[in-house]
Amino acid sequence: MAQHGIDPTAPLTGEPSKKTKRKLAREMRTQLISFVFMLFLTSMAFISIASDAIPSGFAFPFILILAVIQVILQLYVFMHLNERGNGWTNAMIWTGVLIAIPTVAALMLLLGIVKW
């Protein structure tokens, strides 16, 4: 690796461009809105179960739906999987999910946890 006389650990100097400032402001706004939405989802799950607002038969699927929404939001907003250059990462994650779901379902059927 060639040395060019620039220390990569040195702090940046100067003022960022207007385009960079707008991009950072938009990203901060998106993360704040997502964080508040995730707090809302968490509180909605807790309150709905604690107050018996939903039927007991629908409680597990309801919590599971809220959890899936939060996982997807966290992957794409906070882990930045929506940015360019993450195509392989996205492909590998969703391939793993598509393999894991039928595997868990088949194991549940084989072990007798779910009987149909």
N, CA, C and O of each residue as an XYZ file, in Angstrom:
464
protein
N       0.841     -1.168      0.000
C       0.000      0.000      0.000
C       0.889      1.235      0.000
O       1.798      1.352      0.821
N       0.637      2.113     -0.882
C       1.460      3.313     -1.028
C       1.092      4.346      0.022
O      -0.078      4.530      0.356
N       2.113      5.014      0.531
C       1.891      6.085      1.495
C       1.849      7.406      0.746
O       2.766      7.710     -0.018
N       0.828      8.178      0.946
C       0.682      9.452      0.253
C       0.855     10.636      1.187
O       0.580     11.773      0.804
N       1.301     10.388      2.387
C       1.539     11.473      3.317
C       0.287     11.981      4.010
O       0.335     13.018      4.671
N      -0.842     11.276      3.879
C      -2.088     11.699      4.519
C      -2.408     10.707      5.622
O      -2.468      9.499      5.392
N      -2.608     11.222      6.803
C      -2.964     10.380      7.935
C      -4.470     10.130      7.911
O      -5.239     11.074      8.093
N      -4.925      8.881      7.692
C      -6.369      8.627      7.615
C      -7.083      8.811      8.950
O      -8.307      8.932      8.980
N      -6.346      8.834     10.043
C      -6.981      9.004     11.347
C      -7.075     10.472     11.750
O      -7.681     10.795     12.772
N      -6.480     11.364     10.958
C      -6.503     12.788     11.290
C      -7.914     13.336     11.106
O      -8.609     12.925     10.177
N      -8.353     14.246     11.959
C      -9.697     14.823     11.797
C      -9.762     15.690     10.545
O      -8.768     16.273     10.112
N     -10.954     15.756      9.984
C     -11.155     16.581      8.797
C     -11.095     18.051      9.171
O     -11.528     18.450     10.251
N     -10.562     18.835      8.280
C     -10.497     20.275      8.520
C     -11.361     20.976      7.485
O     -11.615     20.448      6.402
N     -11.799     22.150      7.830
C     -12.625     22.919      6.906
C     -14.100     22.680      7.130
O     -14.500     21.877      7.973
N     -14.894     23.388      6.366
C     -16.357     23.340      6.475
C     -16.911     22.364      5.441
O     -16.479     22.394      4.289
N     -17.860     21.495      5.822
C     -18.457     20.597      4.828
C     -19.299     21.375      3.817
O     -19.782     22.469      4.107
N     -19.464     20.806      2.648
C     -20.240     21.473      1.605
C     -21.721     21.489      1.984
O     -22.158     20.783      2.893
N     -22.475     22.310      1.265
C     -23.923     22.397      1.533
C     -24.613     21.081      1.221
O     -25.557     20.692      1.909
N     -24.146     20.395      0.187
C     -24.731     19.110     -0.169
C     -24.509     18.098      0.959
O     -25.414     17.337      1.303
N     -23.303     18.093      1.529
C     -23.004     17.185      2.638
C     -23.825     17.537      3.862
O     -24.310     16.644      4.556
N     -23.991     18.829      4.143
C     -24.803     19.250      5.290
C     -26.251     18.808      5.122
O     -26.865     18.328      6.075
N     -26.808     18.967      3.913
C     -28.187     18.538      3.664
C     -28.332     17.031      3.830
O     -29.309     16.553      4.406
N     -27.345     16.282      3.319
C     -27.402     14.828      3.429
C     -27.336     14.391      4.895
O     -28.078     13.500      5.309
N     -26.462     15.006      5.672
C     -26.354     14.671      7.096
C     -27.617     15.047      7.858
O     -28.059     14.305      8.735
N     -28.202     16.198      7.527
C     -29.441     16.621      8.194
C     -30.584     15.665      7.861
O     -31.379     15.312      8.732
N     -30.663     15.248      6.593
C     -31.719     14.316      6.185
C     -31.540     12.963      6.885
O     -32.518     12.356      7.322
N     -30.292     12.494      6.992
C     -30.042     11.225      7.656
C     -30.369     11.309      9.146
O     -30.938     10.373      9.707
N     -30.016     12.415      9.786
C     -30.326     12.574     11.202
C     -31.839     12.606     11.424
O     -32.341     12.001     12.371
N     -32.562     13.308     10.558
C     -34.020     13.377     10.671
C     -34.635     11.981     10.491
O     -35.545     11.600     11.226
N     -34.133     11.232      9.516
C     -34.639      9.881      9.281
C     -34.387      8.983     10.483
O     -35.260      8.207     10.872
N     -33.194      9.083     11.076
C     -32.889      8.245     12.224
C     -33.715      8.636     13.443
O     -34.145      7.762     14.197
N     -33.941      9.907     13.648
C     -34.767     10.337     14.781
C     -36.212      9.875     14.631
O     -36.817      9.389     15.587
N     -36.759     10.028     13.435
C     -38.133      9.587     13.188
C     -38.236      8.070     13.371
O     -39.195      7.580     13.966
N     -37.257      7.333     12.864
C     -37.270      5.879     13.013
C     -37.148      5.472     14.473
O     -37.813      4.537     14.918
N     -36.299      6.171     15.217
C     -36.137      5.863     16.641
C     -37.440      6.086     17.402
O     -37.828      5.255     18.224
N     -38.112      7.190     17.136
C     -39.390      7.474     17.806
C     -40.435      6.432     17.401
O     -41.228      5.993     18.235
N     -40.439      6.038     16.130
C     -41.380      5.027     15.665
C     -41.117      3.681     16.345
O     -42.055      2.964     16.692
N     -39.839      3.342     16.535
C     -39.513      2.087     17.216
C     -39.900      2.131     18.696
O     -40.338      1.125     19.253
N     -39.740      3.286     19.327
C     -40.210      3.428     20.702
C     -41.724      3.251     20.764
O     -42.245      2.627     21.688
N     -42.424      3.801     19.779
C     -43.881      3.653     19.709
C     -44.270      2.186     19.541
O     -45.187      1.707     20.209
N     -43.571      1.463     18.642
C     -43.877      0.046     18.437
C     -43.640     -0.768     19.709
O     -44.436     -1.641     20.054
N     -42.545     -0.475     20.398
C     -42.243     -1.190     21.636
C     -43.296     -0.911     22.700
O     -43.770     -1.828     23.371
N     -43.658      0.356     22.849
C     -44.673      0.694     23.852
C     -46.037      0.128     23.469
O     -46.806     -0.282     24.339
N     -46.342      0.103     22.171
C     -47.609     -0.461     21.724
C     -47.671     -1.962     22.056
O     -48.710     -2.461     22.487
N     -46.565     -2.670     21.854
C     -46.531     -4.096     22.177
C     -46.707     -4.310     23.680
O     -47.486     -5.163     24.106
N     -45.986     -3.540     24.468
C     -46.061     -3.705     25.918
C     -47.456     -3.367     26.440
O     -48.026     -4.131     27.218
N     -47.998     -2.249     26.027
C     -49.303     -1.807     26.525
C     -50.420     -2.752     26.079
O     -51.329     -3.050     26.854
N     -50.352     -3.219     24.838
C     -51.411     -4.102     24.345
C     -51.439     -5.425     25.100
O     -52.512     -5.980     25.337
N     -50.272     -5.932     25.478
C     -50.244     -7.190     26.226
C     -50.563     -6.954     27.701
O     -51.284     -7.740     28.316
N     -50.036     -5.887     28.260
C     -50.258     -5.607     29.682
C     -51.712     -5.264     29.983
O     -52.203     -5.555     31.074
N     -52.402     -4.654     29.035
C     -53.783     -4.241     29.289
C     -54.815     -5.204     28.722
O     -56.014     -4.937     28.794
N     -54.368     -6.313     28.164
C     -55.274     -7.282     27.535
C     -56.138     -6.634     26.458
O     -57.320     -6.952     26.332
N     -55.555     -5.737     25.690
C     -56.289     -5.033     24.640
C     -56.520     -5.907     23.417
O     -57.449     -5.658     22.649
N     -55.693     -6.924     23.225
C     -55.878     -7.815     22.087
C     -56.196     -9.212     22.605
O     -55.798     -9.556     23.718
N     -56.906    -10.027     21.821
C     -57.254    -11.375     22.263
C     -55.997    -12.225     22.473
O     -54.988    -12.024     21.797
N     -56.062    -13.154     23.393
C     -54.884    -13.969     23.725
C     -54.432    -14.838     22.552
O     -53.249    -15.166     22.457
N     -55.339    -15.215     21.665
C     -54.972    -16.014     20.495
C     -54.187    -15.227     19.462
O     -53.449    -15.805     18.663
N     -54.341    -13.927     19.475
C     -53.655    -13.079     18.504
C     -52.428    -12.403     19.100
O     -51.726    -11.684     18.389
N     -52.150    -12.610     20.381
C     -51.050    -11.913     21.053
C     -49.700    -12.289     20.447
O     -48.903    -11.404     20.135
N     -49.430    -13.573     20.277
C     -48.134    -13.990     19.735
C     -47.920    -13.492     18.302
O     -46.863    -12.926     18.023
N     -48.874    -13.675     17.380
C     -48.669    -13.133     16.035
C     -48.521    -11.606     16.022
O     -47.761    -11.062     15.220
N     -49.233    -10.929     16.895
C     -49.140     -9.465     16.962
C     -47.738     -9.021     17.368
O     -47.157     -8.134     16.742
N     -47.199     -9.638     18.413
C     -45.853     -9.307     18.870
C     -44.824     -9.680     17.800
O     -43.852     -8.954     17.591
N     -45.037    -10.804     17.130
C     -44.125    -11.231     16.070
C     -44.124    -10.247     14.905
O     -43.068     -9.948     14.349
N     -45.283     -9.748     14.536
C     -45.370     -8.757     13.455
C     -44.624     -7.480     13.843
O     -43.872     -6.932     13.038
N     -44.830     -7.010     15.061
C     -44.122     -5.810     15.519
C     -42.609     -6.038     15.550
O     -41.839     -5.139     15.210
N     -42.185     -7.230     15.952
C     -40.753     -7.532     16.002
C     -40.142     -7.556     14.605
O     -39.035     -7.056     14.405
N     -40.845     -8.126     13.650
C     -40.340     -8.164     12.271
C     -40.210     -6.747     11.715
O     -39.226     -6.431     11.047
N     -41.187     -5.906     11.986
C     -41.108     -4.515     11.530
C     -39.889     -3.828     12.137
O     -39.177     -3.103     11.443
N     -39.647     -4.050     13.416
C     -38.497     -3.418     14.061
C     -37.175     -3.945     13.524
O     -36.235     -3.171     13.345
N     -37.082     -5.231     13.265
C     -35.839     -5.784     12.711
C     -35.547     -5.183     11.340
O     -34.412     -4.802     11.052
N     -36.562     -5.101     10.507
C     -36.358     -4.536      9.166
C     -35.960     -3.067      9.259
O     -35.051     -2.627      8.554
N     -36.626     -2.309     10.113
C     -36.248     -0.902     10.293
C     -34.816     -0.768     10.798
O     -34.065      0.082     10.319
N     -34.440     -1.591     11.752
C     -33.089     -1.482     12.285
C     -32.042     -1.851     11.235
O     -30.990     -1.216     11.160
N     -32.324     -2.870     10.428
C     -31.371     -3.235      9.389
C     -31.204     -2.124      8.359
O     -30.082     -1.801      7.969
N     -32.299     -1.547      7.925
C     -32.218     -0.589      6.834
C     -31.936      0.842      7.284
O     -31.358      1.612      6.517
N     -32.320      1.219      8.485
C     -32.093      2.598      8.925
C     -30.805      2.709      9.729
O     -29.951      3.542      9.426
N     -30.664      1.873     10.753
C     -29.517      2.020     11.644
C     -28.288      1.246     11.177
O     -27.163      1.652     11.467
N     -28.480      0.145     10.462
C     -27.339     -0.615      9.947
C     -26.991     -0.198      8.512
O     -26.058     -0.742      7.923
N     -27.721      0.745      7.958
C     -27.457      1.362      6.655
C     -27.426      0.349      5.502
O     -26.609      0.479      4.591
N     -28.301     -0.649      5.535
C     -28.351     -1.592      4.435
C     -29.053     -1.026      3.210
O     -29.058     -1.658      2.154
N     -29.643      0.152      3.337
C     -30.298      0.770      2.188
C     -29.337      1.590      1.346
O     -29.731      2.115      0.304
N     -28.087      1.713      1.771
C     -27.124      2.494      1.011
C     -26.521      1.664     -0.111
O     -26.644      0.440     -0.127
N     -25.878      2.330     -1.035
C     -25.244      1.655     -2.156
C     -24.067      0.821     -1.660
O     -23.432      1.144     -0.656
N     -23.794     -0.255     -2.384
C     -22.669     -1.110     -2.045
C     -23.001     -2.207     -1.056
O     -22.106     -2.928     -0.614
N     -24.259     -2.350     -0.701
C     -24.661     -3.389      0.243
C     -25.516     -4.466     -0.417
O     -26.293     -5.146      0.254
N     -25.374     -4.617     -1.708
C     -26.183     -5.599     -2.430
C     -25.938     -7.024     -1.976
O     -26.883     -7.778     -1.747
N     -24.663     -7.398     -1.844
C     -24.347     -8.754     -1.411
C     -24.781     -8.993      0.016
O     -25.255    -10.077      0.353
N     -24.624     -7.990      0.852
C     -25.047     -8.131      2.246
C     -26.550     -8.365      2.317
O     -27.009     -9.250      3.040
N     -27.312     -7.582      1.576
C     -28.768     -7.762      1.537
C     -29.138     -9.146      1.013
O     -30.008     -9.816      1.569
N     -28.471     -9.569     -0.061
C     -28.769    -10.879     -0.646
C     -28.496    -11.995      0.348
O     -29.285    -12.934      0.458
N     -27.400    -11.904      1.064
C     -27.059    -12.952      2.020
C     -28.024    -12.972      3.219
O     -28.429    -14.040      3.676
N     -28.380    -11.799      3.714
C     -29.311    -11.746      4.843
C     -30.662    -12.327      4.460
O     -31.199    -13.160      5.190
N     -31.226    -11.906      3.328
C     -32.548    -12.377      2.944
C     -32.523    -13.835      2.506
O     -33.522    -14.536      2.669
N     -31.402    -14.316      1.950
C     -31.283    -15.742      1.641
C     -31.299    -16.555      2.931
O     -31.954    -17.594      3.009
N     -30.572    -16.077      3.944
C     -30.584    -16.756      5.241
C     -31.964    -16.791      5.855
O     -32.364    -17.804      6.428
N     -32.701    -15.692      5.741
C     -34.066    -15.642      6.278
C     -34.964    -16.621      5.529
O     -35.760    -17.333      6.143
N     -34.838    -16.657      4.197
C     -35.681    -17.555      3.400
C     -35.346    -19.024      3.632
O     -36.200    -19.885      3.423
N     -34.138    -19.324      4.055
C     -33.788    -20.699      4.394
C     -34.201    -21.014      5.831
O     -34.643    -22.128      6.113
N     -34.065    -20.060      6.732
C     -34.344    -20.304      8.153
C     -35.829    -20.517      8.421
O     -36.183    -21.375      9.229
N     -36.697    -19.770      7.774
C     -38.135    -19.875      8.052
C     -38.683    -21.274      7.751
O     -39.324    -21.861      8.623
N     -38.459    -21.840      6.546
C     -38.972    -23.205      6.327
C     -38.274    -24.253      7.193
O     -38.879    -25.258      7.564
N     -36.992    -24.016      7.517
C     -36.277    -24.965      8.368
C     -36.892    -25.008      9.761
O     -37.126    -26.088     10.303
N     -37.152    -23.856     10.336
C     -37.762    -23.804     11.671
C     -39.178    -24.384     11.623
O     -39.579    -25.118     12.526
N     -39.929    -24.061     10.579
C     -41.287    -24.598     10.457
C     -41.266    -26.121     10.341
O     -42.084    -26.798     10.964
N     -40.341    -26.665      9.550
C     -40.246    -28.119      9.397
C     -39.835    -28.774     10.711
O     -40.371    -29.821     11.073
N     -38.901    -28.178     11.418
C     -38.490    -28.746     12.705
C     -39.629    -28.705     13.715
O     -39.791    -29.636     14.505
N     -40.416    -27.636     13.696
C     -41.562    -27.551     14.613
C     -42.573    -28.662     14.300
O     -43.132    -29.269     15.213
N     -42.802    -28.923     13.024
C     -43.723    -29.986     12.647
C     -43.169    -31.360     13.016
O     -43.907    -32.218     13.501
N     -41.868    -31.570     12.788
C     -41.261    -32.867     13.091
C     -41.212    -33.154     14.592
O     -41.414    -34.291     15.020
N     -40.948    -32.140     15.368
C     -40.848    -32.327     16.816
C     -42.212    -32.344     17.499
O     -42.304    -32.670     18.682
N     -43.262    -32.002     16.778
C     -44.601    -32.053     17.338
C     -45.015    -30.826     18.098
O     -45.997    -30.864     18.839
N     -44.296    -29.736     17.937
C     -44.683    -28.502     18.623
C     -45.967    -27.972     18.006
O     -46.861    -27.499     18.708
N     -46.046    -28.057     16.677
C     -47.251    -27.654     15.943
C     -47.801    -28.899     15.296
O     -47.071    -29.603     14.598
N     -49.081    -29.192     15.510
C     -49.690    -30.400     14.926
C     -50.809    -29.987     13.980
O     -51.765    -29.311     14.358
N     -50.647    -30.427     12.719
C     -51.692    -30.153     11.725
C     -52.168    -31.444     11.128
O     -53.049    -31.439     10.268
